[in-house]
Each structure stands twice: as C-alpha cells, then as structure tokens.
Amino acid sequence: MRLLGVRPNPAFYAAHHVMPGPGEAPAGLTGDAFHRFWSGALQDLLAPGELPPAGSLLERSLLGIADVVGRGAAIRRPIQTVASWAGQSILAQLEGEAAAALIATGRANHGKRNSPVGEAAVDTLAAPAVATWVGRQAGVVVDGPRCATYIGYAGEGPGLGVHLDKPGFGAVNLLVCLRRERAANPRHRPSTTFFFTPGVGLECFDLWPGDCLIFDGTRTPHGRSPLRSGDEMTLLSVGFAQG
C-alpha cells in the first residue's frame, strides 16, 4: 500500500487491519515539507486528547513512524533532568515574567497559550553556561539558543496533539517547567509530555518546577496528554541548533 502523498485515513486502515508503514511516504522530503507530511500523518492517526492502547496496532504504527522520522535525530531519546543552571531565584523570575507575558501577549495555539519571552529569559539564556550545560546533558555540541517561547496550559482541555516541531526551532529542545498545579481529583491521571521513542515505546514525563526535558522535537513525535479541571502548568521552551 502506498500513500502517494495522501494523508492516511485511520478508519480505512483500521477496517482493513493495517496501518501505513515506514516506507509509504514520498521520497526526498526535507525541511518544512518533512515536518508537514509527518505531523499530518501522525495527527490523522491520533487525535488530540488520545493515547493509543498499549500493544495495539495503532501504537505499533505510530512507533513505526517514529522509527523512520527519528533516523538522524540529534538526541535519540528524551532526557529528563533538573535545570541545575537555574536556582530558585531565576526560576521565580522566569515564572513571574511568563505569567505576565501570557496574559499580555499570549495567543491561543492548539490547546495552549504561547507568548514571546522577555528580558529575564533573554538574559538567562544568553549565558554561555546554559548552552554548554544543554550540550553536555544531550551529548552533542549546541550553539546558543535560536528561539524561545513561554507556554501556558490552564484547565480542562485535550492537551497538544502528537507532532514534530518545525525545523527552524532547532534540533535540540529544552523544555523547562516553571509552574505546576495538579487537578483536584486524585483519580484523574496527570497531564504529561509524551513521546513515541524509537526502540523504547510510548514515554510519558510529569514535570514539576525546576524539572526539564531535553529532546530533538524535530525528529521525535511528541505531544501533551489531556488536562483536567485544575490542571495548570507554565513552561519555557527553548530551541538550540546543533553545532
């Protein structure tokens, strides 16, 4: 079965007990075309707010795509660690700036709000020690930050659908948690950042202030699972180019 440039229809594939395979994309896709095709294919298979049942045909198909798009990734598997370069005072400055920015200049974007960073983030990220630390954690050489944004999630919602980041954001992504509030009902599963990691499977990460993830968002399918009432978080996302 060949896609011939057409997005997969999951209902058709499910009815015939088959999912699109790794070799079914047009050859020679690079840059933005690569991002658009594979993000579209992923999102047609998995709607925002959904995660595939463990061991299901859908999960295997998503992991098959992850294996293909993950070839040549700067980082093969997401790394969870603590932002040791940011003490409590820096985290508090960034959280305060983010809260104000998301109110003043935040825009709705696929179930979340995004806002440009301000002076506190620019000054913090401009320190060479931050890029050096990121590169050391990731095991790759990175240049200084290419771009950055504040991200805010507040209240019940579907989360963020599985996708690949646009190549212009940078091959090495640093995602820092600045604020976290859990849903009041303890029976509700916490919202997590999830990845389809080649050779590993579905991985979910629940971050608290000071925690961070380092990953290649341009080559690792990722998203956010659903949020419940009272579930809130503020994140700083930074893209670095691989040196």
ZAVOZA-953029 format. One record per residue (C-alpha): residue number from 1; y negated, x negated, z; residue in three letters. Coordinates in nm, 4 decimals. Layout:
! residues N
<dogu NUM; <Y; X; Z>; 'ala'> ...
***
This chain:
! residues 243
<dogu 1; <0.0000; 0.0000; 0.0000>; 'met'> <dogu 2; <-0.3417; -0.1334; -0.0955>; 'arg'> <dogu 3; <-0.6827; -0.0219; 0.0285>; 'leu'> <dogu 4; <-0.8666; -0.1375; -0.2830>; 'leu'> <dogu 5; <-1.1935; -0.1420; -0.0931>; 'gly'> <dogu 6; <-1.1496; 0.2098; 0.0520>; 'val'> <dogu 7; <-1.1544; 0.2606; 0.4265>; 'arg'> <dogu 8; <-0.8202; 0.3625; 0.5816>; 'pro'> <dogu 9; <-0.7608; 0.7249; 0.6791>; 'asn'> <dogu 10; <-0.5726; 0.7161; 1.0124>; 'pro'> <dogu 11; <-0.4469; 1.0743; 0.9823>; 'ala'> <dogu 12; <-0.2825; 0.9948; 0.6474>; 'phe'> <dogu 13; <-0.1248; 0.6760; 0.7779>; 'tyr'> <dogu 14; <-0.0039; 0.8431; 1.0972>; 'ala'> <dogu 15; <0.1555; 1.1243; 0.8980>; 'ala'> <dogu 16; <0.3481; 0.8682; 0.6961>; 'his'> <dogu 17; <0.4271; 0.6459; 0.9962>; 'his'> <dogu 18; <0.2463; 0.3469; 0.8502>; 'val'> <dogu 19; <-0.0806; 0.1722; 0.9223>; 'met'> <dogu 20; <-0.2890; -0.0570; 0.6994>; 'pro'> <dogu 21; <-0.1596; -0.4121; 0.7089>; 'gly'> <dogu 22; <-0.3305; -0.7506; 0.7283>; 'pro'> <dogu 23; <-0.3213; -0.8188; 0.3547>; 'gly'> <dogu 24; <-0.4848; -0.4946; 0.2457>; 'glu'> <dogu 25; <-0.8497; -0.5986; 0.2331>; 'ala'> <dogu 26; <-1.0360; -0.7112; -0.0768>; 'pro'> <dogu 27; <-1.0160; -1.0881; -0.1174>; 'ala'> <dogu 28; <-1.3131; -1.3158; -0.0658>; 'gly'> <dogu 29; <-1.5056; -1.1144; 0.1918>; 'leu'> <dogu 30; <-1.7581; -1.3253; 0.3831>; 'thr'> <dogu 31; <-2.0705; -1.2794; 0.5941>; 'gly'> <dogu 32; <-2.2097; -0.9266; 0.6219>; 'asp'> <dogu 33; <-1.9511; -0.7862; 0.3761>; 'ala'> <dogu 34; <-1.6693; -0.9159; 0.6013>; 'phe'> <dogu 35; <-1.8361; -0.7576; 0.9050>; 'his'> <dogu 36; <-1.8938; -0.4211; 0.7346>; 'arg'> <dogu 37; <-1.5445; -0.3880; 0.5922>; 'phe'> <dogu 38; <-1.3508; -0.4817; 0.9032>; 'trp'> <dogu 39; <-1.5784; -0.2988; 1.1505>; 'ser'> <dogu 40; <-1.5422; 0.0097; 0.9313>; 'gly'> <dogu 41; <-1.1643; -0.0259; 0.9186>; 'ala'> <dogu 42; <-1.1422; -0.0690; 1.2957>; 'leu'> <dogu 43; <-1.3668; 0.2298; 1.3668>; 'gln'> <dogu 44; <-1.1768; 0.4544; 1.1284>; 'asp'> <dogu 45; <-0.8596; 0.3785; 1.3212>; 'leu'> <dogu 46; <-1.0055; 0.4048; 1.6725>; 'leu'> <dogu 47; <-1.2872; 0.6423; 1.7645>; 'ala'> <dogu 48; <-1.5401; 0.5558; 2.0384>; 'pro'> <dogu 49; <-1.4029; 0.6556; 2.3770>; 'gly'> <dogu 50; <-1.0426; 0.5892; 2.2799>; 'glu'> <dogu 51; <-0.7931; 0.3146; 2.3547>; 'leu'> <dogu 52; <-0.4518; 0.3035; 2.1857>; 'pro'> <dogu 53; <-0.1350; 0.3772; 2.3856>; 'pro'> <dogu 54; <0.0440; 0.0569; 2.4824>; 'ala'> <dogu 55; <0.3091; -0.0390; 2.2287>; 'gly'> <dogu 56; <0.2012; 0.2301; 1.9829>; 'ser'> <dogu 57; <0.1842; 0.1949; 1.6070>; 'leu'> <dogu 58; <-0.1929; 0.2225; 1.6358>; 'leu'> <dogu 59; <-0.2124; -0.0646; 1.8826>; 'glu'> <dogu 60; <0.0079; -0.2811; 1.6601>; 'arg'> <dogu 61; <-0.2112; -0.2045; 1.3614>; 'ser'> <dogu 62; <-0.5299; -0.2937; 1.5494>; 'leu'> <dogu 63; <-0.3735; -0.6183; 1.6686>; 'leu'> <dogu 64; <-0.2683; -0.6926; 1.3125>; 'gly'> <dogu 65; <-0.6289; -0.6635; 1.2024>; 'ile'> <dogu 66; <-0.7357; -0.8770; 1.5000>; 'ala'> <dogu 67; <-0.4951; -1.1476; 1.3878>; 'asp'> <dogu 68; <-0.6451; -1.1531; 1.0382>; 'val'> <dogu 69; <-1.0122; -1.1464; 1.1362>; 'val'> <dogu 70; <-0.9503; -1.3919; 1.4208>; 'gly'> <dogu 71; <-0.8493; -1.6749; 1.1898>; 'arg'> <dogu 72; <-1.1165; -1.9405; 1.2113>; 'gly'> <dogu 73; <-1.2689; -1.7977; 1.5307>; 'ala'> <dogu 74; <-1.4784; -2.0376; 1.7358>; 'ala'> <dogu 75; <-1.3055; -1.9075; 2.0508>; 'ile'> <dogu 76; <-0.9521; -1.7725; 2.0237>; 'arg'> <dogu 77; <-0.9506; -1.5749; 2.3491>; 'arg'> <dogu 78; <-1.2308; -1.4263; 2.5654>; 'pro'> <dogu 79; <-1.3166; -1.6333; 2.8721>; 'ile'> <dogu 80; <-1.4234; -1.4634; 3.1966>; 'gln'> <dogu 81; <-1.6124; -1.6808; 3.4400>; 'thr'> <dogu 82; <-1.9144; -1.6879; 3.6720>; 'val'> <dogu 83; <-2.2593; -1.7793; 3.5412>; 'ala'> <dogu 84; <-2.2988; -2.0792; 3.7704>; 'ser'> <dogu 85; <-2.6242; -2.1773; 3.5954>; 'trp'> <dogu 86; <-2.7853; -1.8552; 3.7254>; 'ala'> <dogu 87; <-2.8360; -1.8312; 4.1021>; 'gly'> <dogu 88; <-2.9225; -1.5102; 4.2833>; 'gln'> <dogu 89; <-3.2957; -1.5512; 4.2259>; 'ser'> <dogu 90; <-3.2524; -1.5955; 3.8492>; 'ile'> <dogu 91; <-3.0159; -1.3004; 3.8278>; 'leu'> <dogu 92; <-3.2640; -1.0857; 4.0212>; 'ala'> <dogu 93; <-3.5482; -1.1881; 3.7859>; 'gln'> <dogu 94; <-3.3404; -1.1072; 3.4804>; 'leu'> <dogu 95; <-3.2220; -0.7733; 3.6209>; 'glu'> <dogu 96; <-3.5795; -0.6728; 3.7056>; 'gly'> <dogu 97; <-3.7056; -0.7714; 3.3616>; 'glu'> <dogu 98; <-3.4163; -0.5898; 3.1936>; 'ala'> <dogu 99; <-3.4764; -0.2678; 3.3900>; 'ala'> <dogu 100; <-3.8433; -0.2608; 3.2879>; 'ala'> <dogu 101; <-3.7714; -0.3562; 2.9272>; 'ala'> <dogu 102; <-3.5015; -0.0940; 2.8777>; 'leu'> <dogu 103; <-3.7453; 0.1743; 2.9950>; 'ile'> <dogu 104; <-4.0458; 0.0452; 2.7994>; 'ala'> <dogu 105; <-3.8922; -0.0746; 2.4733>; 'thr'> <dogu 106; <-3.5257; 0.0251; 2.4874>; 'gly'> <dogu 107; <-3.3780; 0.2110; 2.1913>; 'arg'> <dogu 108; <-3.0609; 0.4139; 2.1695>; 'ala'> <dogu 109; <-2.7877; 0.2255; 1.9868>; 'asn'> <dogu 110; <-2.4273; 0.3524; 1.9679>; 'his'> <dogu 111; <-2.3988; 0.4957; 2.3201>; 'gly'> <dogu 112; <-2.6153; 0.2350; 2.4933>; 'lys'> <dogu 113; <-2.9739; 0.1137; 2.5002>; 'arg'> <dogu 114; <-3.0898; -0.2204; 2.3654>; 'asn'> <dogu 115; <-3.4168; -0.3978; 2.4387>; 'ser'> <dogu 116; <-3.5623; -0.7366; 2.3433>; 'pro'> <dogu 117; <-3.5581; -0.9923; 2.6209>; 'val'> <dogu 118; <-3.8790; -1.1090; 2.7858>; 'gly'> <dogu 119; <-4.0285; -1.4237; 2.9322>; 'glu'> <dogu 120; <-3.7821; -1.4576; 3.2199>; 'ala'> <dogu 121; <-3.4816; -1.4596; 2.9860>; 'ala'> <dogu 122; <-3.6501; -1.6836; 2.7284>; 'val'> <dogu 123; <-3.7432; -1.9423; 2.9913>; 'asp'> <dogu 124; <-3.3956; -1.9336; 3.1465>; 'thr'> <dogu 125; <-3.2037; -1.9573; 2.8200>; 'leu'> <dogu 126; <-3.4283; -2.2293; 2.6785>; 'ala'> <dogu 127; <-3.2971; -2.4750; 2.9385>; 'ala'> <dogu 128; <-3.0560; -2.7119; 2.7561>; 'pro'> <dogu 129; <-2.8182; -2.6916; 3.0514>; 'ala'> <dogu 130; <-2.7294; -2.3309; 2.9619>; 'val'> <dogu 131; <-2.6083; -2.4121; 2.6088>; 'ala'> <dogu 132; <-2.4276; -2.7198; 2.7429>; 'thr'> <dogu 133; <-2.2523; -2.5074; 3.0042>; 'trp'> <dogu 134; <-2.1520; -2.2429; 2.7482>; 'val'> <dogu 135; <-2.0132; -2.5087; 2.5150>; 'gly'> <dogu 136; <-1.8175; -2.6717; 2.7963>; 'arg'> <dogu 137; <-1.6639; -2.3389; 2.9007>; 'gln'> <dogu 138; <-1.5783; -2.2482; 2.5421>; 'ala'> <dogu 139; <-1.4550; -2.5909; 2.4397>; 'gly'> <dogu 140; <-1.6903; -2.6043; 2.1409>; 'val'> <dogu 141; <-2.0306; -2.7550; 2.0673>; 'val'> <dogu 142; <-2.3064; -2.4926; 2.0531>; 'val'> <dogu 143; <-2.6685; -2.5073; 1.9510>; 'asp'> <dogu 144; <-2.9405; -2.3390; 2.1533>; 'gly'> <dogu 145; <-2.9490; -1.9594; 2.1727>; 'pro'> <dogu 146; <-3.0003; -1.7855; 1.8385>; 'arg'> <dogu 147; <-3.0855; -1.4386; 1.9700>; 'cys'> <dogu 148; <-3.0581; -1.2280; 2.2837>; 'ala'> <dogu 149; <-3.0839; -0.8658; 2.3939>; 'thr'> <dogu 150; <-3.0674; -0.6577; 2.7085>; 'tyr'> <dogu 151; <-2.8054; -0.3809; 2.7084>; 'ile'> <dogu 152; <-2.8048; -0.0764; 2.9334>; 'gly'> <dogu 153; <-2.5354; 0.1867; 2.9913>; 'tyr'> <dogu 154; <-2.6142; 0.4824; 3.2163>; 'ala'> <dogu 155; <-2.3995; 0.7832; 3.2957>; 'gly'> <dogu 156; <-2.1148; 0.9581; 3.1239>; 'glu'> <dogu 157; <-2.0502; 0.8633; 2.7639>; 'gly'> <dogu 158; <-1.7933; 0.7378; 2.5132>; 'pro'> <dogu 159; <-1.8800; 0.3708; 2.5555>; 'gly'> <dogu 160; <-1.9005; 0.1481; 2.2493>; 'leu'> <dogu 161; <-1.6609; 0.1741; 1.9573>; 'gly'> <dogu 162; <-1.4496; -0.1230; 1.8553>; 'val'> <dogu 163; <-1.6356; -0.3512; 1.6139>; 'his'> <dogu 164; <-1.7196; -0.7040; 1.5068>; 'leu'> <dogu 165; <-2.0663; -0.8484; 1.5644>; 'asp'> <dogu 166; <-2.2845; -0.9272; 1.2667>; 'lys'> <dogu 167; <-2.2570; -1.2955; 1.1711>; 'pro'> <dogu 168; <-2.6282; -1.3531; 1.2260>; 'gly'> <dogu 169; <-2.5849; -1.3037; 1.6004>; 'phe'> <dogu 170; <-2.3901; -1.6275; 1.6354>; 'gly'> <dogu 171; <-2.0252; -1.7238; 1.6654>; 'ala'> <dogu 172; <-2.0387; -1.7796; 2.0429>; 'val'> <dogu 173; <-2.1416; -1.4801; 2.2524>; 'asn'> <dogu 174; <-2.2398; -1.4967; 2.6188>; 'leu'> <dogu 175; <-2.2328; -1.1593; 2.7960>; 'leu'> <dogu 176; <-2.3766; -1.1662; 3.1491>; 'val'> <dogu 177; <-2.3565; -0.8749; 3.3935>; 'cys'> <dogu 178; <-2.6887; -0.8209; 3.5746>; 'leu'> <dogu 179; <-2.6256; -0.4844; 3.7415>; 'arg'> <dogu 180; <-2.3208; -0.2640; 3.8006>; 'arg'> <dogu 181; <-2.2704; 0.0779; 3.9575>; 'glu'> <dogu 182; <-1.9289; 0.2415; 3.9679>; 'arg'> <dogu 183; <-1.8542; 0.6113; 3.9134>; 'ala'> <dogu 184; <-1.8477; 0.8014; 4.2432>; 'ala'> <dogu 185; <-1.4967; 0.9378; 4.1876>; 'asn'> <dogu 186; <-1.2497; 0.6557; 4.2683>; 'pro'> <dogu 187; <-0.9857; 0.8219; 4.0492>; 'arg'> <dogu 188; <-1.1926; 0.7502; 3.7410>; 'his'> <dogu 189; <-1.0943; 0.4340; 3.5586>; 'arg'> <dogu 190; <-1.3903; 0.1910; 3.5468>; 'pro'> <dogu 191; <-1.5567; 0.1243; 3.2150>; 'ser'> <dogu 192; <-1.4608; -0.2196; 3.0844>; 'thr'> <dogu 193; <-1.5357; -0.4526; 2.7969>; 'thr'> <dogu 194; <-1.2188; -0.4563; 2.5897>; 'phe'> <dogu 195; <-1.0842; -0.6911; 2.3243>; 'phe'> <dogu 196; <-0.7980; -0.6904; 2.0783>; 'phe'> <dogu 197; <-0.6952; -1.0538; 2.1155>; 'thr'> <dogu 198; <-0.4574; -1.2093; 1.8608>; 'pro'> <dogu 199; <-0.1304; -1.3174; 2.0168>; 'gly'> <dogu 200; <-0.2217; -1.1556; 2.3503>; 'val'> <dogu 201; <-0.2922; -0.7851; 2.3017>; 'gly'> <dogu 202; <-0.5464; -0.5460; 2.4476>; 'leu'> <dogu 203; <-0.7516; -0.7157; 2.7223>; 'glu'> <dogu 204; <-0.9996; -0.5331; 2.9495>; 'cys'> <dogu 205; <-1.2647; -0.7008; 3.1676>; 'phe'> <dogu 206; <-1.4560; -0.5343; 3.4522>; 'asp'> <dogu 207; <-1.7701; -0.7402; 3.5220>; 'leu'> <dogu 208; <-1.9890; -0.7487; 3.8313>; 'trp'> <dogu 209; <-2.3333; -0.9118; 3.8703>; 'pro'> <dogu 210; <-2.3075; -1.2823; 3.8004>; 'gly'> <dogu 211; <-1.9829; -1.2466; 3.6043>; 'asp'> <dogu 212; <-1.9858; -1.3290; 3.2356>; 'cys'> <dogu 213; <-1.7703; -1.3337; 2.9248>; 'leu'> <dogu 214; <-1.7746; -1.5957; 2.6501>; 'ile'> <dogu 215; <-1.6168; -1.4992; 2.3188>; 'phe'> <dogu 216; <-1.6538; -1.5009; 1.9418>; 'asp'> <dogu 217; <-1.7816; -1.1499; 1.8759>; 'gly'> <dogu 218; <-1.7919; -1.2046; 1.5000>; 'thr'> <dogu 219; <-1.4146; -1.2576; 1.4874>; 'arg'> <dogu 220; <-1.2709; -1.0752; 1.7911>; 'thr'> <dogu 221; <-1.2621; -0.6925; 1.7774>; 'pro'> <dogu 222; <-1.4252; -0.5610; 2.0942>; 'his'> <dogu 223; <-1.5989; -0.2603; 2.2478>; 'gly'> <dogu 224; <-1.6547; -0.0711; 2.5748>; 'arg'> <dogu 225; <-1.4278; 0.1945; 2.7215>; 'ser'> <dogu 226; <-1.5714; 0.5340; 2.8289>; 'pro'> <dogu 227; <-1.8145; 0.5733; 3.1179>; 'leu'> <dogu 228; <-1.8049; 0.8465; 3.3820>; 'arg'> <dogu 229; <-2.0893; 1.0091; 3.5719>; 'ser'> <dogu 230; <-2.2492; 0.7448; 3.7970>; 'gly'> <dogu 231; <-2.1087; 0.4564; 3.5928>; 'asp'> <dogu 232; <-2.4009; 0.2262; 3.5082>; 'glu'> <dogu 233; <-2.4482; -0.1356; 3.4060>; 'met'> <dogu 234; <-2.7078; -0.3750; 3.2708>; 'thr'> <dogu 235; <-2.6018; -0.6708; 3.0583>; 'leu'> <dogu 236; <-2.7618; -0.9706; 2.8915>; 'leu'> <dogu 237; <-2.6054; -1.0582; 2.5567>; 'ser'> <dogu 238; <-2.6832; -1.3981; 2.4034>; 'val'> <dogu 239; <-2.5673; -1.5337; 2.0707>; 'gly'> <dogu 240; <-2.5224; -1.9077; 2.0116>; 'phe'> <dogu 241; <-2.4491; -2.0817; 1.6828>; 'ala'> <dogu 242; <-2.1546; -2.3161; 1.6782>; 'gln'> <dogu 243; <-2.2768; -2.6751; 1.6478>; 'gly'> 
***
